[in-house]
């Protein structure tokens, strides 16, 4: 998995994990501007909070050995 794919998966997981805040099946105004703002702020805060730790788990390009042309 590439770094971009891993980052995309991380972001999608955060978005999906917080959908219950945005969607309320018992309310008609589930997508009201206020609910969308609260959800957007929460997800952004969670991504900002967890992203540095998540990025530390990915291999750093300098740590990845390039394939050798010595055959």
PDB file of N, CA, C, O and CB in Angstrom:
ATOM      1  N   UNK A   1       0.861  -1.174   0.000  1.00  0.00           N
ATOM      2  CA  UNK A   1       0.000   0.000   0.000  1.00  0.00           C
ATOM      3  C   UNK A   1       0.907   1.236   0.000  1.00  0.00           C
ATOM      4  O   UNK A   1       1.856   1.323   0.779  1.00  0.00           O
ATOM      5  CB  UNK A   1      -0.980  -0.001   1.241  1.00  0.00           C
ATOM      6  N   UNK A   2       0.604   2.170  -0.869  1.00  0.00           N
ATOM      7  CA  UNK A   2       1.398   3.398  -0.933  1.00  0.00           C
ATOM      8  C   UNK A   2       1.028   4.328   0.216  1.00  0.00           C
ATOM      9  O   UNK A   2       0.000   4.148   0.868  1.00  0.00           O
ATOM     10  CB  UNK A   2       1.191   4.111  -2.285  1.00  0.00           C
ATOM     11  N   UNK A   3       1.875   5.322   0.455  1.00  0.00           N
ATOM     12  CA  UNK A   3       1.598   6.285   1.526  1.00  0.00           C
ATOM     13  C   UNK A   3       0.299   7.034   1.248  1.00  0.00           C
ATOM     14  O   UNK A   3      -0.481   7.279   2.168  1.00  0.00           O
ATOM     15  CB  UNK A   3       2.765   7.282   1.676  1.00  0.00           C
ATOM     16  N   UNK A   4       0.060   7.399  -0.010  1.00  0.00           N
ATOM     17  CA  UNK A   4      -1.173   8.114  -0.352  1.00  0.00           C
ATOM     18  C   UNK A   4      -2.401   7.244  -0.114  1.00  0.00           C
ATOM     19  O   UNK A   4      -3.422   7.730   0.372  1.00  0.00           O
ATOM     20  CB  UNK A   4      -1.134   8.574  -1.812  1.00  0.00           C
ATOM     21  N   UNK A   5      -2.308   5.964  -0.452  1.00  0.00           N
ATOM     22  CA  UNK A   5      -3.432   5.056  -0.222  1.00  0.00           C
ATOM     23  C   UNK A   5      -3.676   4.876   1.275  1.00  0.00           C
ATOM     24  O   UNK A   5      -4.825   4.825   1.715  1.00  0.00           O
ATOM     25  CB  UNK A   5      -3.170   3.692  -0.890  1.00  0.00           C
ATOM     26  N   UNK A   6      -2.608   4.779   2.053  1.00  0.00           N
ATOM     27  CA  UNK A   6      -2.743   4.633   3.499  1.00  0.00           C
ATOM     28  C   UNK A   6      -3.365   5.879   4.112  1.00  0.00           C
ATOM     29  O   UNK A   6      -4.218   5.779   4.995  1.00  0.00           O
ATOM     30  CB  UNK A   6      -1.381   4.352   4.140  1.00  0.00           C
ATOM     31  N   UNK A   7      -2.946   7.044   3.653  1.00  0.00           N
ATOM     32  CA  UNK A   7      -3.506   8.299   4.157  1.00  0.00           C
ATOM     33  C   UNK A   7      -4.977   8.426   3.775  1.00  0.00           C
ATOM     34  O   UNK A   7      -5.795   8.862   4.585  1.00  0.00           O
ATOM     35  CB  UNK A   7      -2.712   9.499   3.616  1.00  0.00           C
ATOM     36  N   UNK A   8      -5.314   8.048   2.551  1.00  0.00           N
ATOM     37  CA  UNK A   8      -6.710   8.091   2.112  1.00  0.00           C
ATOM     38  C   UNK A   8      -7.567   7.157   2.964  1.00  0.00           C
ATOM     39  O   UNK A   8      -8.681   7.516   3.347  1.00  0.00           O
ATOM     40  CB  UNK A   8      -6.822   7.707   0.621  1.00  0.00           C
ATOM     41  N   UNK A   9      -7.057   5.967   3.261  1.00  0.00           N
ATOM     42  CA  UNK A   9      -7.789   5.021   4.086  1.00  0.00           C
ATOM     43  C   UNK A   9      -7.988   5.583   5.497  1.00  0.00           C
ATOM     44  O   UNK A   9      -9.067   5.438   6.073  1.00  0.00           O
ATOM     45  CB  UNK A   9      -7.050   3.675   4.142  1.00  0.00           C
ATOM     46  N   UNK A  10      -6.961   6.219   6.052  1.00  0.00           N
ATOM     47  CA  UNK A  10      -7.049   6.823   7.381  1.00  0.00           C
ATOM     48  C   UNK A  10      -8.137   7.895   7.417  1.00  0.00           C
ATOM     49  O   UNK A  10      -8.960   7.915   8.332  1.00  0.00           O
ATOM     50  CB  UNK A  10      -5.694   7.427   7.788  1.00  0.00           C
ATOM     51  N   UNK A  11      -8.139   8.782   6.427  1.00  0.00           N
ATOM     52  CA  UNK A  11      -9.124   9.871   6.392  1.00  0.00           C
ATOM     53  C   UNK A  11     -10.537   9.312   6.230  1.00  0.00           C
ATOM     54  O   UNK A  11     -11.460   9.760   6.911  1.00  0.00           O
ATOM     55  CB  UNK A  11      -8.804  10.856   5.240  1.00  0.00           C
ATOM     56  N   UNK A  12     -10.713   8.343   5.339  1.00  0.00           N
ATOM     57  CA  UNK A  12     -12.038   7.756   5.135  1.00  0.00           C
ATOM     58  C   UNK A  12     -12.534   7.068   6.399  1.00  0.00           C
ATOM     59  O   UNK A  12     -13.724   7.123   6.710  1.00  0.00           O
ATOM     60  CB  UNK A  12     -12.008   6.760   3.974  1.00  0.00           C
ATOM     61  N   UNK A  13     -11.631   6.420   7.130  1.00  0.00           N
ATOM     62  CA  UNK A  13     -12.008   5.768   8.384  1.00  0.00           C
ATOM     63  C   UNK A  13     -12.504   6.791   9.393  1.00  0.00           C
ATOM     64  O   UNK A  13     -13.509   6.562  10.065  1.00  0.00           O
ATOM     65  CB  UNK A  13     -10.823   4.985   8.964  1.00  0.00           C
ATOM     66  N   UNK A  14     -11.809   7.920   9.508  1.00  0.00           N
ATOM     67  CA  UNK A  14     -12.239   8.977  10.425  1.00  0.00           C
ATOM     68  C   UNK A  14     -13.595   9.542  10.002  1.00  0.00           C
ATOM     69  O   UNK A  14     -14.463   9.766  10.846  1.00  0.00           O
ATOM     70  CB  UNK A  14     -11.188  10.103  10.480  1.00  0.00           C
ATOM     71  N   UNK A  15     -13.782   9.771   8.705  1.00  0.00           N
ATOM     72  CA  UNK A  15     -15.056  10.319   8.228  1.00  0.00           C
ATOM     73  C   UNK A  15     -16.203   9.356   8.519  1.00  0.00           C
ATOM     74  O   UNK A  15     -17.235   9.759   9.055  1.00  0.00           O
ATOM     75  CB  UNK A  15     -14.985  10.615   6.719  1.00  0.00           C
ATOM     76  N   UNK A  16     -16.023   8.096   8.171  1.00  0.00           N
ATOM     77  CA  UNK A  16     -17.076   7.105   8.393  1.00  0.00           C
ATOM     78  C   UNK A  16     -17.347   6.910   9.878  1.00  0.00           C
ATOM     79  O   UNK A  16     -18.497   6.742  10.284  1.00  0.00           O
ATOM     80  CB  UNK A  16     -16.696   5.772   7.753  1.00  0.00           C
ATOM     81  N   UNK A  17     -16.304   6.930  10.680  1.00  0.00           N
ATOM     82  CA  UNK A  17     -16.462   6.703  12.106  1.00  0.00           C
ATOM     83  C   UNK A  17     -17.228   7.796  12.811  1.00  0.00           C
ATOM     84  O   UNK A  17     -17.727   7.590  13.918  1.00  0.00           O
ATOM     85  CB  UNK A  17     -15.135   6.556  12.737  1.00  0.00           C
ATOM     86  N   UNK A  18     -17.331   8.948  12.193  1.00  0.00           N
ATOM     87  CA  UNK A  18     -18.013  10.074  12.827  1.00  0.00           C
ATOM     88  C   UNK A  18     -19.315  10.451  12.123  1.00  0.00           C
ATOM     89  O   UNK A  18     -19.887  11.503  12.408  1.00  0.00           O
ATOM     90  CB  UNK A  18     -17.094  11.271  12.863  1.00  0.00           C
ATOM     91  N   UNK A  19     -19.780   9.624  11.227  1.00  0.00           N
ATOM     92  CA  UNK A  19     -21.030   9.922  10.514  1.00  0.00           C
ATOM     93  C   UNK A  19     -22.240   9.945  11.429  1.00  0.00           C
ATOM     94  O   UNK A  19     -23.217  10.634  11.138  1.00  0.00           O
ATOM     95  CB  UNK A  19     -21.254   8.910   9.421  1.00  0.00           C
ATOM     96  N   UNK A  20     -22.196   9.213  12.517  1.00  0.00           N
ATOM     97  CA  UNK A  20     -23.362   9.181  13.408  1.00  0.00           C
ATOM     98  C   UNK A  20     -23.654  10.564  13.993  1.00  0.00           C
ATOM     99  O   UNK A  20     -24.785  10.838  14.395  1.00  0.00           O
ATOM    100  CB  UNK A  20     -23.136   8.170  14.544  1.00  0.00           C
ATOM    101  N   UNK A  21     -22.664  11.418  14.041  1.00  0.00           N
ATOM    102  CA  UNK A  21     -22.877  12.782  14.528  1.00  0.00           C
ATOM    103  C   UNK A  21     -23.614  13.609  13.477  1.00  0.00           C
ATOM    104  O   UNK A  21     -24.424  14.475  13.808  1.00  0.00           O
ATOM    105  CB  UNK A  21     -21.529  13.450  14.890  1.00  0.00           C
ATOM    106  N   UNK A  22     -23.322  13.331  12.218  1.00  0.00           N
ATOM    107  CA  UNK A  22     -23.934  14.092  11.129  1.00  0.00           C
ATOM    108  C   UNK A  22     -25.338  13.584  10.805  1.00  0.00           C
ATOM    109  O   UNK A  22     -26.256  14.376  10.594  1.00  0.00           O
ATOM    110  CB  UNK A  22     -23.057  14.023   9.881  1.00  0.00           C
ATOM    111  N   UNK A  23     -25.497  12.286  10.768  1.00  0.00           N
ATOM    112  CA  UNK A  23     -26.765  11.687  10.336  1.00  0.00           C
ATOM    113  C   UNK A  23     -27.582  11.248  11.542  1.00  0.00           C
ATOM    114  O   UNK A  23     -27.136  10.420  12.337  1.00  0.00           O
ATOM    115  CB  UNK A  23     -26.512  10.486   9.398  1.00  0.00           C
ATOM    116  N   UNK A  24     -28.753  11.793  11.672  1.00  0.00           N
ATOM    117  CA  UNK A  24     -29.684  11.385  12.726  1.00  0.00           C
ATOM    118  C   UNK A  24     -30.972  10.960  12.029  1.00  0.00           C
ATOM    119  O   UNK A  24     -31.718  11.798  11.523  1.00  0.00           O
ATOM    120  CB  UNK A  24     -29.942  12.551  13.778  1.00  0.00           C
ATOM    121  N   UNK A  25     -31.226   9.662  12.006  1.00  0.00           N
ATOM    122  CA  UNK A  25     -32.380   9.132  11.276  1.00  0.00           C
ATOM    123  C   UNK A  25     -33.705   9.611  11.852  1.00  0.00           C
ATOM    124  O   UNK A  25     -34.735   9.517  11.185  1.00  0.00           O
ATOM    125  CB  UNK A  25     -32.346   7.621  11.281  1.00  0.00           C
ATOM    126  N   UNK A  26     -33.696  10.123  13.077  1.00  0.00           N
ATOM    127  CA  UNK A  26     -34.932  10.580  13.707  1.00  0.00           C
ATOM    128  C   UNK A  26     -35.225  12.057  13.445  1.00  0.00           C
ATOM    129  O   UNK A  26     -36.268  12.560  13.865  1.00  0.00           O
ATOM    130  CB  UNK A  26     -34.864  10.339  15.193  1.00  0.00           C
ATOM    131  N   UNK A  27     -34.335  12.749  12.766  1.00  0.00           N
ATOM    132  CA  UNK A  27     -34.546  14.177  12.519  1.00  0.00           C
ATOM    133  C   UNK A  27     -34.547  14.467  11.025  1.00  0.00           C
ATOM    134  O   UNK A  27     -33.731  13.937  10.271  1.00  0.00           O
ATOM    135  CB  UNK A  27     -33.463  15.016  13.223  1.00  0.00           C
ATOM    136  N   UNK A  28     -35.473  15.313  10.617  1.00  0.00           N
ATOM    137  CA  UNK A  28     -35.535  15.703   9.210  1.00  0.00           C
ATOM    138  C   UNK A  28     -34.393  16.643   8.845  1.00  0.00           C
ATOM    139  O   UNK A  28     -33.945  16.650   7.699  1.00  0.00           O
ATOM    140  CB  UNK A  28     -36.875  16.365   8.901  1.00  0.00           C
ATOM    141  N   UNK A  29     -33.918  17.432   9.799  1.00  0.00           N
ATOM    142  CA  UNK A  29     -32.871  18.419   9.506  1.00  0.00           C
ATOM    143  C   UNK A  29     -31.482  17.840   9.801  1.00  0.00           C
ATOM    144  O   UNK A  29     -30.583  18.546  10.257  1.00  0.00           O
ATOM    145  CB  UNK A  29     -33.097  19.708  10.333  1.00  0.00           C
ATOM    146  N   UNK A  30     -31.330  16.545   9.529  1.00  0.00           N
ATOM    147  CA  UNK A  30     -30.079  15.868   9.832  1.00  0.00           C
ATOM    148  C   UNK A  30     -28.884  16.523   9.136  1.00  0.00           C
ATOM    149  O   UNK A  30     -27.767  16.481   9.651  1.00  0.00           O
ATOM    150  CB  UNK A  30     -30.175  14.412   9.431  1.00  0.00           C
ATOM    151  N   UNK A  31     -29.112  17.112   7.995  1.00  0.00           N
ATOM    152  CA  UNK A  31     -28.027  17.755   7.256  1.00  0.00           C
ATOM    153  C   UNK A  31     -28.102  19.272   7.344  1.00  0.00           C
ATOM    154  O   UNK A  31     -27.708  19.970   6.409  1.00  0.00           O
ATOM    155  CB  UNK A  31     -28.057  17.324   5.802  1.00  0.00           C
ATOM    156  N   UNK A  32     -28.599  19.777   8.444  1.00  0.00           N
ATOM    157  CA  UNK A  32     -28.676  21.228   8.613  1.00  0.00           C
ATOM    158  C   UNK A  32     -27.262  21.804   8.647  1.00  0.00           C
ATOM    159  O   UNK A  32     -26.299  21.097   8.943  1.00  0.00           O
ATOM    160  CB  UNK A  32     -29.457  21.600   9.914  1.00  0.00           C
ATOM    161  N   UNK A  33     -27.152  23.063   8.348  1.00  0.00           N
ATOM    162  CA  UNK A  33     -25.857  23.731   8.329  1.00  0.00           C
ATOM    163  C   UNK A  33     -25.117  23.599   9.647  1.00  0.00           C
ATOM    164  O   UNK A  33     -23.903  23.396   9.662  1.00  0.00           O
ATOM    165  CB  UNK A  33     -26.034  25.185   7.993  1.00  0.00           C
ATOM    166  N   UNK A  34     -25.837  23.713  10.750  1.00  0.00           N
ATOM    167  CA  UNK A  34     -25.215  23.608  12.063  1.00  0.00           C
ATOM    168  C   UNK A  34     -24.631  22.214  12.295  1.00  0.00           C
ATOM    169  O   UNK A  34     -23.505  22.086  12.776  1.00  0.00           O
ATOM    170  CB  UNK A  34     -26.230  23.940  13.154  1.00  0.00           C
ATOM    171  N   UNK A  35     -25.394  21.165  11.954  1.00  0.00           N
ATOM    172  CA  UNK A  35     -24.898  19.794  12.140  1.00  0.00           C
ATOM    173  C   UNK A  35     -23.695  19.528  11.245  1.00  0.00           C
ATOM    174  O   UNK A  35     -22.739  18.885  11.677  1.00  0.00           O
ATOM    175  CB  UNK A  35     -26.011  18.770  11.845  1.00  0.00           C
ATOM    176  N   UNK A  36     -23.727  20.008  10.017  1.00  0.00           N
ATOM    177  CA  UNK A  36     -22.603  19.822   9.097  1.00  0.00           C
ATOM    178  C   UNK A  36     -21.364  20.537   9.638  1.00  0.00           C
ATOM    179  O   UNK A  36     -20.260  19.998   9.570  1.00  0.00           O
ATOM    180  CB  UNK A  36     -22.960  20.350   7.678  1.00  0.00           C
ATOM    181  N   UNK A  37     -21.539  21.738  10.172  1.00  0.00           N
ATOM    182  CA  UNK A  37     -20.412  22.484  10.749  1.00  0.00           C
ATOM    183  C   UNK A  37     -19.809  21.740  11.943  1.00  0.00           C
ATOM    184  O   UNK A  37     -18.589  21.620  12.054  1.00  0.00           O
ATOM    185  CB  UNK A  37     -20.867  23.891  11.181  1.00  0.00           C
ATOM    186  N   UNK A  38     -20.665  21.248  12.826  1.00  0.00           N
ATOM    187  CA  UNK A  38     -20.185  20.507  13.997  1.00  0.00           C
ATOM    188  C   UNK A  38     -19.423  19.257  13.552  1.00  0.00           C
ATOM    189  O   UNK A  38     -18.338  18.971  14.058  1.00  0.00           O
ATOM    190  CB  UNK A  38     -21.370  20.117  14.923  1.00  0.00           C
ATOM    191  N   UNK A  39     -19.996  18.522  12.609  1.00  0.00           N
ATOM    192  CA  UNK A  39     -19.348  17.312  12.104  1.00  0.00           C
ATOM    193  C   UNK A  39     -18.014  17.638  11.435  1.00  0.00           C
ATOM    194  O   UNK A  39     -17.014  16.968  11.693  1.00  0.00           O
ATOM    195  CB  UNK A  39     -20.270  16.587  11.115  1.00  0.00           C
ATOM    196  N   UNK A  40     -17.989  18.648  10.591  1.00  0.00           N
ATOM    197  CA  UNK A  40     -16.759  19.036   9.889  1.00  0.00           C
ATOM    198  C   UNK A  40     -15.671  19.424  10.880  1.00  0.00           C
ATOM    199  O   UNK A  40     -14.518  19.017  10.737  1.00  0.00           O
ATOM    200  CB  UNK A  40     -17.032  20.200   8.922  1.00  0.00           C
ATOM    201  N   UNK A  41     -16.041  20.213  11.882  1.00  0.00           N
ATOM    202  CA  UNK A  41     -15.066  20.636  12.888  1.00  0.00           C
ATOM    203  C   UNK A  41     -14.535  19.446  13.683  1.00  0.00           C
ATOM    204  O   UNK A  41     -13.334  19.350  13.932  1.00  0.00           O
ATOM    205  CB  UNK A  41     -15.692  21.660  13.836  1.00  0.00           C
ATOM    206  N   UNK A  42     -15.428  18.542  14.081  1.00  0.00           N
ATOM    207  CA  UNK A  42     -15.011  17.380  14.845  1.00  0.00           C
ATOM    208  C   UNK A  42     -14.052  16.500  14.046  1.00  0.00           C
ATOM    209  O   UNK A  42     -13.003  16.096  14.547  1.00  0.00           O
ATOM    210  CB  UNK A  42     -16.226  16.575  15.277  1.00  0.00           C
ATOM    211  N   UNK A  43     -14.421  16.210  12.805  1.00  0.00           N
ATOM    212  CA  UNK A  43     -13.577  15.345  11.978  1.00  0.00           C
ATOM    213  C   UNK A  43     -12.227  16.005  11.723  1.00  0.00           C
ATOM    214  O   UNK A  43     -11.193  15.341  11.787  1.00  0.00           O
ATOM    215  CB  UNK A  43     -14.274  15.020  10.641  1.00  0.00           C
ATOM    216  N   UNK A  44     -12.225  17.294  11.437  1.00  0.00           N
ATOM    217  CA  UNK A  44     -10.963  18.000  11.219  1.00  0.00           C
ATOM    218  C   UNK A  44     -10.090  17.946  12.474  1.00  0.00           C
ATOM    219  O   UNK A  44      -8.888  17.697  12.378  1.00  0.00           O
ATOM    220  CB  UNK A  44     -11.228  19.464  10.816  1.00  0.00           C
ATOM    221  N   UNK A  45     -10.680  18.175  13.642  1.00  0.00           N
ATOM    222  CA  UNK A  45      -9.926  18.120  14.895  1.00  0.00           C
ATOM    223  C   UNK A  45      -9.357  16.724  15.140  1.00  0.00           C
ATOM    224  O   UNK A  45      -8.210  16.588  15.565  1.00  0.00           O
ATOM    225  CB  UNK A  45     -10.816  18.535  16.068  1.00  0.00           C
ATOM    226  N   UNK A  46     -10.151  15.690  14.876  1.00  0.00           N
ATOM    227  CA  UNK A  46      -9.682  14.317  15.086  1.00  0.00           C
ATOM    228  C   UNK A  46      -8.549  13.966  14.134  1.00  0.00           C
ATOM    229  O   UNK A  46      -7.571  13.335  14.537  1.00  0.00           O
ATOM    230  CB  UNK A  46     -10.834  13.327  14.910  1.00  0.00           C
ATOM    231  N   UNK A  47      -8.672  14.370  12.873  1.00  0.00           N
ATOM    232  CA  UNK A  47      -7.614  14.084  11.904  1.00  0.00           C
ATOM    233  C   UNK A  47      -6.338  14.817  12.306  1.00  0.00           C
ATOM    234  O   UNK A  47      -5.254  14.234  12.282  1.00  0.00           O
ATOM    235  CB  UNK A  47      -8.050  14.494  10.471  1.00  0.00           C
ATOM    236  N   UNK A  48      -6.458  16.082  12.674  1.00  0.00           N
ATOM    237  CA  UNK A  48      -5.282  16.858  13.082  1.00  0.00           C
ATOM    238  C   UNK A  48      -4.649  16.238  14.329  1.00  0.00           C
ATOM    239  O   UNK A  48      -3.425  16.194  14.447  1.00  0.00           O
ATOM    240  CB  UNK A  48      -5.667  18.337  13.351  1.00  0.00           C
ATOM    241  N   UNK A  49      -5.473  15.764  15.249  1.00  0.00           N
ATOM    242  CA  UNK A  49      -4.968  15.157  16.483  1.00  0.00           C
ATOM    243  C   UNK A  49      -4.243  13.831  16.208  1.00  0.00           C
ATOM    244  O   UNK A  49      -3.168  13.588  16.756  1.00  0.00           O
ATOM    245  CB  UNK A  49      -6.124  14.927  17.466  1.00  0.00           C
ATOM    246  N   UNK A  50      -4.827  12.982  15.369  1.00  0.00           N
ATOM    247  CA  UNK A  50      -4.299  11.637  15.162  1.00  0.00           C
ATOM    248  C   UNK A  50      -3.303  11.530  14.004  1.00  0.00           C
ATOM    249  O   UNK A  50      -2.539  10.566  13.952  1.00  0.00           O
ATOM    250  CB  UNK A  50      -5.431  10.695  14.922  1.00  0.00           C
ATOM    251  N   UNK A  51      -3.288  12.472  13.093  1.00  0.00           N
ATOM    252  CA  UNK A  51      -2.449  12.368  11.906  1.00  0.00           C
ATOM    253  C   UNK A  51      -0.954  12.276  12.222  1.00  0.00           C
ATOM    254  O   UNK A  51      -0.277  11.427  11.642  1.00  0.00           O
ATOM    255  CB  UNK A  51      -2.698  13.548  11.016  1.00  0.00           C
ATOM    256  N   UNK A  52      -0.409  13.106  13.111  1.00  0.00           N
ATOM    257  CA  UNK A  52       1.035  12.990  13.377  1.00  0.00           C
ATOM    258  C   UNK A  52       1.433  11.589  13.870  1.00  0.00           C
ATOM    259  O   UNK A  52       2.453  11.051  13.440  1.00  0.00           O
ATOM    260  CB  UNK A  52       1.455  14.035  14.414  1.00  0.00           C
ATOM    261  N   UNK A  53       0.643  11.007  14.758  1.00  0.00           N
ATOM    262  CA  UNK A  53       0.940   9.671  15.250  1.00  0.00           C
ATOM    263  C   UNK A  53       0.812   8.645  14.131  1.00  0.00           C
ATOM    264  O   UNK A  53       1.637   7.740  14.011  1.00  0.00           O
ATOM    265  CB  UNK A  53       0.012   9.310  16.413  1.00  0.00           C
ATOM    266  N   UNK A  54      -0.225   8.792  13.314  1.00  0.00           N
ATOM    267  CA  UNK A  54      -0.429   7.865  12.204  1.00  0.00           C
ATOM    268  C   UNK A  54       0.730   7.931  11.220  1.00  0.00           C
ATOM    269  O   UNK A  54       1.213   6.899  10.754  1.00  0.00           O
ATOM    270  CB  UNK A  54      -1.745   8.169  11.487  1.00  0.00           C
ATOM    271  N   UNK A  55       1.177   9.140  10.905  1.00  0.00           N
ATOM    272  CA  UNK A  55       2.272   9.293   9.949  1.00  0.00           C
ATOM    273  C   UNK A  55       3.568   8.683  10.470  1.00  0.00           C
ATOM    274  O   UNK A  55       4.405   8.241   9.683  1.00  0.00           O
ATOM    275  CB  UNK A  55       2.486  10.764   9.629  1.00  0.00           C
ATOM    276  N   UNK A  56       3.739   8.657  11.782  1.00  0.00           N
ATOM    277  CA  UNK A  56       4.939   8.037  12.350  1.00  0.00           C
ATOM    278  C   UNK A  56       4.967   6.537  12.111  1.00  0.00           C
ATOM    279  O   UNK A  56       6.035   5.927  12.145  1.00  0.00           O
ATOM    280  CB  UNK A  56       5.022   8.319  13.840  1.00  0.00           C
ATOM    281  N   UNK A  57       3.808   5.935  11.868  1.00  0.00           N
ATOM    282  CA  UNK A  57       3.757   4.496  11.638  1.00  0.00           C
ATOM    283  C   UNK A  57       4.121   4.136  10.207  1.00  0.00           C
ATOM    284  O   UNK A  57       4.396   2.972   9.912  1.00  0.00           O
ATOM    285  CB  UNK A  57       2.380   3.964  11.966  1.00  0.00           C
ATOM    286  N   UNK A  58       4.126   5.122   9.312  1.00  0.00           N
ATOM    287  CA  UNK A  58       4.460   4.853   7.920  1.00  0.00           C
ATOM    288  C   UNK A  58       5.974   4.856   7.747  1.00  0.00           C
ATOM    289  O   UNK A  58       6.677   5.601   8.429  1.00  0.00           O
ATOM    290  CB  UNK A  58       3.801   5.894   6.985  1.00  0.00           C
ATOM    291  N   UNK A  59       6.478   4.020   6.830  1.00  0.00           N
ATOM    292  CA  UNK A  59       7.925   4.042   6.593  1.00  0.00           C
ATOM    293  C   UNK A  59       8.333   5.374   5.963  1.00  0.00           C
ATOM    294  O   UNK A  59       7.649   5.898   5.084  1.00  0.00           O
ATOM    295  CB  UNK A  59       8.351   2.860   5.682  1.00  0.00           C
ATOM    296  N   UNK A  60       9.453   5.902   6.429  1.00  0.00           N
ATOM    297  CA  UNK A  60       9.972   7.142   5.862  1.00  0.00           C
ATOM    298  C   UNK A  60      10.765   6.779   4.610  1.00  0.00           C
ATOM    299  O   UNK A  60      11.499   5.791   4.598  1.00  0.00           O
ATOM    300  CB  UNK A  60      10.862   7.928   6.899  1.00  0.00           C
ATOM    301  N   UNK A  61      10.614   7.575   3.566  1.00  0.00           N
ATOM    302  CA  UNK A  61      11.269   7.259   2.298  1.00  0.00           C
ATOM    303  C   UNK A  61      12.758   6.970   2.460  1.00  0.00           C
ATOM    304  O   UNK A  61      13.294   6.111   1.760  1.00  0.00           O
ATOM    305  CB  UNK A  61      11.079   8.398   1.328  1.00  0.00           C
ATOM    306  N   UNK A  62      13.429   7.664   3.360  1.00  0.00           N
ATOM    307  CA  UNK A  62      14.853   7.441   3.565  1.00  0.00           C
ATOM    308  C   UNK A  62      15.145   6.079   4.170  1.00  0.00           C
ATOM    309  O   UNK A  62      16.257   5.564   4.050  1.00  0.00           O
ATOM    310  CB  UNK A  62      15.421   8.519   4.448  1.00  0.00           C
ATOM    311  N   UNK A  63      14.131   5.487   4.827  1.00  0.00           N
ATOM    312  CA  UNK A  63      14.319   4.181   5.450  1.00  0.00           C
ATOM    313  C   UNK A  63      14.053   3.021   4.490  1.00  0.00           C
ATOM    314  O   UNK A  63      14.364   1.869   4.793  1.00  0.00           O
ATOM    315  CB  UNK A  63      13.418   4.058   6.654  1.00  0.00           C
ATOM    316  N   UNK A  64      13.479   3.333   3.338  1.00  0.00           N
ATOM    317  CA  UNK A  64      13.141   2.293   2.379  1.00  0.00           C
ATOM    318  C   UNK A  64      14.347   2.061   1.479  1.00  0.00           C
ATOM    319  O   UNK A  64      14.860   2.990   0.856  1.00  0.00           O
ATOM    320  CB  UNK A  64      11.882   2.679   1.546  1.00  0.00           C
ATOM    321  N   UNK A  65      14.788   0.818   1.418  1.00  0.00           N
ATOM    322  CA  UNK A  65      15.931   0.515   0.558  1.00  0.00           C
ATOM    323  C   UNK A  65      15.465   0.461  -0.882  1.00  0.00           C
ATOM    324  O   UNK A  65      14.475  -0.189  -1.219  1.00  0.00           O
ATOM    325  CB  UNK A  65      16.604  -0.820   0.967  1.00  0.00           C
ATOM    326  N   UNK A  66      16.206   1.161  -1.717  1.00  0.00           N
ATOM    327  CA  UNK A  66      15.917   1.135  -3.142  1.00  0.00           C
ATOM    328  C   UNK A  66      16.439  -0.182  -3.724  1.00  0.00           C
ATOM    329  O   UNK A  66      17.470  -0.686  -3.280  1.00  0.00           O
ATOM    330  CB  UNK A  66      16.554   2.363  -3.866  1.00  0.00           C
ATOM    331  N   UNK A  67      15.740  -0.737  -4.707  1.00  0.00           N
ATOM    332  CA  UNK A  67      16.214  -1.965  -5.305  1.00  0.00           C
ATOM    333  C   UNK A  67      17.570  -1.749  -5.985  1.00  0.00           C
ATOM    334  O   UNK A  67      17.812  -0.716  -6.609  1.00  0.00           O
ATOM    335  CB  UNK A  67      15.189  -2.496  -6.308  1.00  0.00           C
ATOM    336  N   UNK A  68      18.416  -2.718  -5.854  1.00  0.00           N
ATOM    337  CA  UNK A  68      19.751  -2.629  -6.446  1.00  0.00           C
ATOM    338  C   UNK A  68      19.712  -3.056  -7.896  1.00  0.00           C
ATOM    339  O   UNK A  68      18.948  -3.948  -8.263  1.00  0.00           O
ATOM    340  CB  UNK A  68      20.754  -3.488  -5.668  1.00  0.00           C
ATOM    341  N   UNK A  69      20.534  -2.423  -8.727  1.00  0.00           N
ATOM    342  CA  UNK A  69      20.650  -2.810 -10.129  1.00  0.00           C
ATOM    343  C   UNK A  69      21.717  -3.873 -10.322  1.00  0.00           C
ATOM    344  O   UNK A  69      21.965  -4.298 -11.450  1.00  0.00           O
ATOM    345  CB  UNK A  69      20.965  -1.596 -10.990  1.00  0.00           C
ATOM    346  N   UNK A  70      22.355  -4.311  -9.237  1.00  0.00           N
ATOM    347  CA  UNK A  70      23.388  -5.347  -9.307  1.00  0.00           C
ATOM    348  C   UNK A  70      22.727  -6.692  -9.465  1.00  0.00           C
ATOM    349  O   UNK A  70      22.209  -7.258  -8.503  1.00  0.00           O
ATOM    350  CB  UNK A  70      24.291  -5.330  -8.053  1.00  0.00           C
ATOM    351  N   UNK A  71      22.745  -7.201 -10.673  1.00  0.00           N
ATOM    352  CA  UNK A  71      22.114  -8.513 -10.935  1.00  0.00           C
ATOM    353  C   UNK A  71      23.120  -9.500 -11.393  1.00  0.00           C
ATOM    354  O   UNK A  71      22.779 -10.652 -11.660  1.00  0.00           O
ATOM    355  CB  UNK A  71      21.011  -8.403 -11.969  1.00  0.00           C
TER     356      UNK A  71
END
